Amino acid sequence: GPWRIAELRADIDAIGRIKVRGRGLLLASGNSIGQNANQSVFATLICEASAPFVQHSTASSVPLEPNGDFRIDDTLTSVPSGCPSPVLLIRNTGGVWFAAGVPKSEDDD
């Protein structure tokens, strides 16, 4: 079913170190609304604006806290030389993605 996320912050450096903080990644409907469904998540960075997409993922996954919070502190399995159109996906161990983040522009608060 549908999921919601309250907040997603991520920092990725030039050598592929990645830190992600997510809050409130929980089911948004159904009998299990407000629960984390015992999911574990990992992060995938996509740099292409259109297919084919190369996936740069974290090697391990982290379990969601009961309130849907999670922290990823890891290194991407491969590091892009450039990233013209970055999107960060938060995915479960089955590969399904729950949430996506795009870079904050300099104009955003």
Secondary structure, DSSP 8 states (H G I E B T S, - for coil): --EE-SEEEEEE-TT-EEEEEEE--EE-SSTTTT--TT-EEEEEEE--SSSS--EEEBSS-EE--TTS-EEEEEEBSS--S--SS-EEEEEETTS-EEEEE----TT--
